[in-house]
Amino acid sequence: MLKDKDMQLSIYSVLYNKIPENHKLKLLKDEVDFSFINKALENIYCKYYGRPAKEPELMVKLLVLQNLYNLSDERVVLDASLNLAYMYFLGINPEDELPHSSLLTKFRKKKLEGNLTVDEVIIEVVRQCVEKGILEGTGLSIDSTHTEANTFKCTAERVMKRLAKKIFKTIEVEYGEVPEEINQDIPNYKEIENHKEAKSTMKSYLEDTIDQVEKAVVLTQTPKVSELLENAKGILNDPKFMEQKGVRSIVDQDARVGHKSKTAHFFGYKMEYMITTDEQIITAVHVDNGAYVDGSKFNDLLELTQKSGIKIEKILGDKAYFRKPILDKINEAKAKAYIPVSEMAYRIKEDLYSYNKDSDEWFCSQGNSTTRKSLRKSKDREGYRYYFEKEKCRHCPVRDTCVSGTAIGKVLVVGINTPEFYGYSQEQKKEEFKEEYRKRARQEGKNGEMKNFHGLGRAKGYGLKSMTLQAKLTALAVNLKRIAAILSSKKGVFPIFNSIFLNFFVIVNQNVKLCG
């Protein structure tokens, strides 16, 4: 049951006057309204019966403090019971009791996700920033960063060995003992030098073990064993598993191997997010496993950003986002794309060929032009064939290096989107593009901030759901931190200057009196 919030201040509230006016938590408490959280979650609490529950607003603020200062559940509750700035931000009196740390875990798992998502909190906070003029920029940047899983990466053989051990242990706990007809002698895969043979041996053993368990154990009486067997079958049936691209840990089965570069790899998750280029406020977040392809959820991130009311005129991204669907979505949003052309999508040698979009003609470096084009289709791709004027090609001085075989005229084969991409290629050569694109580098600093100061470098829990919650709460925390910095710069410059100025004159007057 949610009780009405007690707005009565105690006599001890005068202690809050000791908090500096430009303290970030005091600025956030005064400027950002979190009351919408109570309204959004009031339907999941009983209105008239039950023990009075802790306010959802209070619980969310505790989670914000936890991620803002990278604290554990126990530590954030302990610090909040001693720190006046924390108490002021939470909206409680100094003598009020805080919830037990275990309640934070229950709130995260049972109340927050599925009822009020952190996405909604981020959107509402950003919307308030737009309304109050804190966020005035019109540019967005998109990028992804990786987070290491909270466990180590195993080989497929080791995963299967651990699965077998877990099956035996679960049978012993739930069934009483492991039946004799089940072979518990796990092969020592380390003695097998051939890696493929070792994987095949362990897979055959695990499949035989599953068959033996299904025959020897009554699965209707052992639900945990039955669930574990289904899980093991799912892992073995995944074709990526034997290629070391599927499950690599029994503890965290959602984590995957991803690529930082051609030679560097990681095991964990990817967080892709949009951020304003000027104020550095995160507007939308998506979390997936490490094998996630950047840009797959671009449309969802853009739609979440648009809900906050931001006026979007520019969108920045690296070469991974240079794709036709993404470029079309940006045009649909009436924004301009500042994304470098990817060599994978556009392979024209511009020192040899140029394009005129009005006449739909290609021109070569020798002055020849195309006279017609035809559509070219194959099984997996489409393109165009542009035919240059034959007579000019026949007498061209560089004909031997340009035209091959018995062909008379040059035929230029391009992708279906190449004529459109040529325009983007010319655009990125302009100084205005280069100047604007430099702002994208700021997002790398935000990645480092979240990892080094807010614990995003490594997952705190296991599974995609836990990682998603961690990443989004971290994004909310750094947003509030940035909002406080903006507010402090707007409000705090003159009071601080005046304070320094007055203190200077007080010291001067005291020295004058002493000298006199």
N, C-alpha and C positions, 0 to 999 in steps of 0.2 A: 504494500500500500504506500502510495506517495503522499506525504503530508505537505501542507502548505509551507513555503519557505519562511523561516523566521527572520524578519527584517530588523528586529530589535538589536541595537548595538549595546554592548556591555561597557562598563566603565573602563575596562582594559583596552578598548578599541583606540584609546588615545595614544597607545604605543605605536600605532600605525603612522603617526606623524613623524616618527624617526626614519621612515623609509624615504630615501631621496626621491624628489619629484621626477627625475629622469630615469629611475630604475625601470628596466624593461617590463617587469611583471606588473608594476603599478601602472605603467602606460597601457599595457594590454588590458588590464582589468577595467580601466576607465574608458577605453576606446572600442574594444571588441565585445559585442553582446553575445553571450553563450546561452541565453535563456531559451533559444529555439530547441535546444537539445531536450529539455524537459517536456516541451510540447510534443516533440516528435516521438518520444518514448512513453508517454503517459498511458497509451492504450495497452501496453504489455504488462502493466501493473494493475492489481486489483484496486478499485476505487474506494471501497468502503471497509474491506476486511483485511486481516493479516497484520503482521508486525510492520511498523513504519520502516520503509526502505531508505537507503542513502540516495540522495539526489543524483540522477544521471549526469547532470551538469558538473557536480562535484567529482564524480568518478572520471569523467572525460578529462577534466582539468588535471586530475592526478596523473592520468596517462600522458598528458601533454608535458607535465613537469618531469615525469620519468624519462621521456624521450629527449626532452630539452637538455637535461643534465646527465643523460646516460646512466640512470640509476636502476637498481633492482626494485622489486615490489616492496621488500622490507625496508630498503634504504629510503625510498621516496616517502613512505609513510612516516618514518622516523624523522627525516629532515623537515617534513611539512609540519611536524608537531613542535619544532624548535625555531624555524626560520620565519620571521615576521613577514617578509616579502612573499613567501609561499602562502602563508595564511591569508594575506590580503588578496592575493590572486584567486585563491579558492573561495573567497567570499564568506569566511567563517570568523567567529570571534576567537581571540587568542586562547580562551579556556575551553573551547569546544573540542570534543573527542573526534578523532578521525577513524574511518573504517579500518578493520583488520586487513593486513596485506593480502590475505587469501581471497578477500572479496574482489580485489582487482582482477584476479585470474578468472573468477566466475563471471564478472561483468564483461570482460573481454570475450569470453567464449559463448555466453548464454544471452547476453543482452545487446551487445554492440553490433556484432556482425549478424546480418539477416534481418535486423529491425531498422537500425539507423546505421548506414554504412559510413565509413570515414570519408568516402567520396563526397557525401552530402555535407559533411562538416567542412571539408575543404572548399567546396563550392560556395557555401554560405559565407564563410570567412572572406573569401575573395570577393564575393558580391558586395559585402559591407565595405571593403576597401575601395571598390569602384564607386560606390555611392558617396563615400566620404572624401573622395579625391586623393586618397593615398596612392591609388594605382591609376596612373594616367597614360601609361605607354600603350602602344598599339602593335608592338612586335612580340612574336612568340618564337621560342627555340625548342626543338625536340631532340632528345638523345637518350641513350640507355647506359646504365652502369651495372656492374656485376656484384654479386654478394656471394661469398664462400659459404657452403653448407656447414652446418654445425656438426659435421662428422667427416670421416675421411673416405676417400674413394677406394672401392674394392674391385678386384678383378671378377669376372663372371664366375670363375671357379670358386672363389672365396664366398661370393654371394650364395651359391648353391650349397656350399658346405654349411654356412650359417642357417640357411633355410632348413636343411635336414636336422641340424641340432635343435632348432627351435620347434620343429614338429615333434621330435622325441620328448623334449621337455614339456610341451603342452599336453601331450598324451599322458605323460606321467602324472601331471598335476590334475588333469580332468578325468582321466580313466583309471588312475591308481597305479598302473604299471604299464610298461611297454610290452606287448605280446611277443612271445618268443619267435613267432614266424616272421617278424619284421627284422630285417637285416640292419643292425646298427653299426656295422663295421664300415665307416666312411673311408673311401679310397684316399690315399695320400697323393694329391695331385702335384705336390712339389717334386716328387720323385720322377714325374713324367717330363722329359725334356721338351718334347714337342707341345707347343702351346695349344694348337688346335686339337690334338689328341687328348690333352688334359681336360679341355672344355667338353669334348664329346663324352669322355669317361664320366665326368661329374654329372652331366645332363642325363645320361643313361641310368646312372645310379639313383638320381633324384626321382626320375619318372618311375622306376621300379619301386622305390620307397612309397611313392604316392599310391600306386596300385596295391601294394601290400597293406597299407594303412586302411584303404577303403574296404578291403576284404576282411581285415581282422578287427576293426573298430566299428561300433555302431554309431554312425555319424549323427543320427537324430538325437542321441543322448550326449553328444559332445560338440556343442555348437562352435566353440573356439577352435577345435581341431578342424572342423568342417570349413570354417572361414579361412583358416591358415592354408588348407589344401587348395582352396579356390584361388587364393592369392598367389601361391606357388605356381599353379597352372597358368595363371595370367602372365606371370613373369616369363615362364618358359615358352609360352606361345608367341611372345612378342619377338618378331624377327630381328629387331634392333638389339635385343639382349645379348645374343651370341656374338654380335659385332662390336660389343663394348659401347653401344650408344643408348642403351636402355637403362634399367635399374642398376645402380652401382653401389647401393647401400640398403641394407634391410631396415635400418633405423629411419632413414629419410628416403622413401621411395619416389618422391616427386622431384628430387634434385637430379640434374643432368649435367653432362660435360658440355661446356661451351667454349667458344674461341675468342680470345682477346685479339689475336692476330694470327698469321699463318703458322707461327711456331709456338705461341703461348696459349695455354689452355687453362680453364678453371672448372671447378665442380661446384655447382650451386644453382643460383637463380639470377634472373635479369630483371631490373627495374627500368621501365621506359616511362618517361614523363615529359610533360610540356611545362615550360617556364617562361615568364615574361622577360624580355631581353633587357629592359631598363631597370625595373625594380627588383628583378630576381625573385619573383613570387611563383611558386609551383601551382599550376592550375589543374592538372589532372595526372593520375598515376595508374600504370598497369604493371602487374608483376606476373612473371611466367618462369618456367624452368630455363636452365642455362642454354638449351638448344633453340630458344626462341629467336625468330628472325625479325630484326628491327623493322618497324613500320607496319607489321601485320595488324596492329590495333590502332592505326593512325586515325581512322574515322571515329572510333569510340572516344579517343582522347580529345579530338577536336570538338566533338559534340558535348562532352563534359565541360570543356573550357567555355564553350558558347553559352552554357546555362548560367555561368556566373556574370554574364552581361558585359564581358570585355569586348571592346571594339578591336577587331582583328584586321590589320592591314598588311602585315608582313609575317611570314613564317620561315624560319631558318632551320637548316638541317644539313647533315653531312651527305656524302655521296650515296650512302646506303638508302637514303630516302628519295633518290632520283628514280622514280618509277611513274609510269603513266597514270595508274589509279590515284596515287598520292597527289600528283600535279593537277589532275582533274578535280580532285576534292578541294584543293586550295583555290583553284579558279572558281569553283562553285561557291566557295565562301567569300568570293570577291576580294581575295587577298593576293599578295604577290609572293612568289616562291623565290627564296634566296638559297638555292641548293645547287652545289657544283655538279656539273655534268659527269655522270659515271661512264667510264670507258667500256663497261660491260653492256651499256644500253646504246651508246653512241660511238661509232668507230670510223668516222669520216676524217680523212686527212685534209684539214682545212687549208694547208699550204698549197694543196693541189686543186681543191674544189670549193666552190662557194654556191650558195643557194638564194634564189629570189622567190619568196613565198607568194608574191602577187601573181607572177606569171607561172609559178610552179616549174621552174627551170633550174638546172644545175649548169654551172660554168666551170670550165677547166682553166688551168693556169696559162694555157696557150690561146685563150680567147674563144674556144669552141663552146657551143651550147647544145643542150638536149632538145630534140625535136618531138619526142613522144615518150610515153611510158606505158608499162603494162603491169598488171598485178601478178605477183609471184607467190604461189602457195606450195607448202610442203606439209609433211605430217604434223610437225610441231611448231611451225612458225609461218608468218606471212611477211611479204615485203614487196618492193617495187623494183622494176627494171627500167632504168632511164637510158635512152638510146641517143648518143651524140651524132651529129651530122657526119655522114660517111665521107663526103668529099673532102671536108676539112681534115678529118682523121687520116685520110689517104696520103695527104701531102704534109702532114705534121712532122716537124723535125725530131720530136721525141716519141714517134710512133713505136719504135722498137722496144722501148721500156714501158709503154703504156698498153698497147694492144698485143695480145698473145694469140698464137695459132693462126688460123686462116681467116679470122674475122676481119672485116674491113673497118668498121667503126667501133668505138669504145662503148661498152655496155656497163653502166654503173649500177651495181646491185646494192640496195639499201634496205634497212628495216622498215616496217610499216609506220613507225613513229619517228623515223629519222628527220623528215622535213620539219616536223614540229620541234624536235629537239635541237635543230640547228639554231632556232631563235633563242632558246635558252643558252646555247653555247656562246652566241654573240653577246648576249646580255651580261654574262658573267665576266666579260673582258672590260666592262665599264668600271670606272673608279667608284661610282656610287654603289655598285654591287659589292666591290671589294671592301669598301668602308663599312657597309652595313653588316657584311658577313663576319667581320672581325668580332662582332658582339657575341657570336656563337661560342667563342672560347670561354666566356664567362661561366657557361654551364659546367665546364670542367672543374672550375673552382667550387661550384655547388656540390659536385660529386665528392670532391675531397673533403669538404666540410661535413657532409653527412656520414662519411666513412670514418674520418679521424676523430670527430668530436661527438658523434651521436650514435655510434655503434653499428652503422650499416655495413661495415666491412665484412662482418660475419653474422650469419643467422643466429638468433637467440633461441629458436625452437626448431621443430622438425615439421616438414610438410609445407605445401604451397599456401595453405590457408594461414598458417602462422607467419610465414614470410611476408605475405600480402599485408597482413595487419601491421607488422613491424615497419614495413616500408612506408605505408600510408600515414601511420602515426608519426614517423620520422619526418615525412614531408610536411605534415601539419605543424610539427614543432619548429622546424627551420623557417617555415612561413611566418609564424608568430614572432620568432626571433628577428626576422628581417623587417616585419611590420613595426616592431618596437624600435629598431634602429632608424627607420624612416621617420617615425613620430618624434624620436629623440632629436634627430637632426633638424626637424622643423620647429619643434617647441623648445628644445633644450639649449640652443645656442645662446640666446639672449640672456636667460636667467643665469646660466653658468658664467657668461662674460660679466654680467652685473655683479655676481657674487665675488668673482676674482677682483673686479675693479674696486668694490667696497672694502674688501679685506685689505687691499693694497693701501687705501687711504687710512684705514684704521691703524695699520702698522706705522705709516708715515707720521700720523698724529702722535702716536705713542712715543716715537723716537724724538719728535720735536719737543714734547713735554720733558723727556729725560734730558735732552740737551739744554733746555731752558733752565 
